Amino acid sequence: VAQDVDEPWPLEVIGHDGKAKNITMEPGDMVLYESHSVVHGRPFPLKGRYYANVFIHFEPHPAKSMHDEHDLPAYIQEGSIEAQRYRDGEYDGEIPSPAAMKILNKDDLKNKAHDAAGEGDLDALIEHAKEDMALLHQPDKNGWQPIHEGSRSGSLEVVEFLAAQGVDVNARTHDGTGYSPLAIVEREWGDEHPLYEFLSSLGAFEAGPEF
């Protein structure tokens, strides 16, 4: 991103072949490497004033990364050292990692009731409720229920319907540590919105994360 150095400060990466490679970066450069599986670092202290980088860590979605032709994730090359390690069980459940499995297990929790509430589509929401009332209470991976989506959309009729079905008007997002529906309405629409008055009349309270 930016740097003010007296001499180059290279990144050293030791590849799967055991050979060390030094990369000297300039502002605007991007370096891609497998930080999870290769040794890397700076071989000596910075000589200069500052050196600013941005790091982005990612891993493929496990459900979409399995190769169709063999038993390896698509991001592991057939015939590589990593392929052998994977088949030998060296990772012992770490690929997919626990974080990836959490995404896999919760990624599909957002349902059509969330979408209908978020779009303020009461007719669609009613039809979904006829199919399965549990959809009205189901949180997505971030703990958002349809009532949170309806509150964000500012749809009074959607939230009235959800409240009539027994949905908790004080449910909070993010496993109980995030925003309540009333807090979402206040943030998105202000406390003079009819939806704010309606939720308040039901005893709803404003709650949000504590930073």
N, C-alpha and C positions, 0 to 999 in steps of 0.2 A: 504494500500500500504506500509506504513512505519510509525513507531511511536517511540518516545523516551519519555516515561512518567514515573512519579514517582509512580503513582497508576492507576488502570484501569479507563477508561473514558467511561462508558457504554452509549449506545443509548437507550433511553426510548421510547417505543411505546405503546400508549393506543389503544387497539383493539376495534372492533365494539361492543364487549361485555362490554366495559367500564373498563376492567382490564388492569393495567399497566404491561408491560413486559420489563425487562432490558436485553440488549444484549451486552456482552463484546466481542469485536472483536480483533482478532490477525491478523498480516499481512498475506494476502492470503485469508482471509475470505470474503464471499459474503453474504449480507443480502438482502432479497427481502421483500418489504412491500408496501402497498398501500399509498404512501405519499400524494396522492390527497385527500384521504378520512379518514385518521386517524391522530390523534394528535401525533407528534413525536418531539424529540429534545434531547438535553443533559441536564441532571438535575442539573449539577453544572459545574463551569469553569474547564478548563484543568489544571492539575497539572503536568507540564513537559515542555519539550522544543518544541516538534512539534507532530502533528498527521495528517497524510496525507491520504485522502480518494479520491476515484473517484466515482462520482455519475452519473448514467445513467437514464434519464427519458424517458419513452416511453408511447405510448397509441396505442391500436390496430387500424388497418385501419377500418374505420366505415363501408365501403361497404362489408368488408369480416368478420365482427364481429357480424352480426345479427344472432341470433339463428333461426334455421329452424322451431322449434317446438313451440316457443312462441314469444312474442313481446319484448323480452329483448336482448340487446347485449350479445354475448357469454361470455364476461368477467364479467357479473353480474349474480350471482347464484340465481336461482329460490328459493323463500322463504326467501331470505335474507333481511336485512334492506335496503340495497341499491336497491333491486328490488322494494320494496314498494315506496321508494323515487323517483325512476325513473318513476313509473306509476302514482304517485301523481303529477308529473310535477315539483318536487322540483328543478330539474336541469334547467328547463325552457330554454331548447335549448343548454345547456352547454355540453350535451353528445349526439352526438359527439361534441367535443369542436370546437370552431371556427378554431383552427389550424388544426384539423383533417378534417374539412369540406373543408378547403383550399386544402388539399392534395387530398381529394375525387374529388373535382371539377376540379383539374388540372392534376391529375395523369395520365390520359389517353390522354393528349394533344400531347404527342410524337407520331408521326405517321410514316407510312411506308416510307415517303419521307426522314425523319430524318435518318432512318436506311440505306436507299440506298445511301444517300449522305455520311454518315459516313463510309460506306464500299467502297466508290468510284465506285459504280455501276451505271454508267450513263444510261445504257439501262433500268434498273428497274426504275430509277428516271423519265425518259421520259414517261414510261408507267403510272406511278402514276400521272404525270402531265396531261396526256390525260384524266384520270378519273376525276381529280379535281385540277385545277391550284392553288386553295387556299392552298393546302397542302404545296406548295413551300414557302409560307410566314408565315406559322403558327408556333408560338413559343411553346416550351414545358413549363413545370412548372418552369424551370429556365431561361426562356427567350431565349433559344437556338433555332435558326431557322436552316433549312437544310443547309444554306450557312455557318453557324458556324461549323456544322458537316463536311461539305465538306472541309472547311479550315483546320480543325484539321486533317483530313485524308490526306491532301496534294494533293488532286485530282484537277489538273488544269482543266480538261475537265468538271468535275462536276460544279465547280465554274463558268467557262465560260458559261455553259448552264444556270445556275441560274441567272447570271447577264444579259444574253440575254432575260430572261423572266421578267426583271424589278425588280428583288429582290434588296433590298437596300444593297449596298455593305458596308455601314457604320452603319448598324443596330448593336446595342449593346445588349449583353445578360443582364439578371437580370433586366428587366424593365428599360433598358436604362442606367444602372449604371455599367455594366460589360464590357466585352471585345468586341472589333470590330473584324470582320473577319481578317483584316490585322494584328492586334495585336496577334491574335491566330496563324496565319502563322509564324510570327516572333518568337513567343515563341516555337512553335513546330518544325519549319523547318529552321529558320534563314532568314535573309534578302537577301540571294543570291538564294533562291528558285524561280523557274519560276512563281509560284503562287504569290509570293510577288511582283514581277515585274508587273504581269498582273493587280493585284488589284490597285497598285500604279498608273498605266496608266489610270485607271478609276476615279482617284481622291480620292481613299480610303485613310483613315488616321488611324493611330494607336491610339487606345483609350483603357483605362483599368480602373479598379476601383481605387479610391484614398483612400489609407489607412492612 
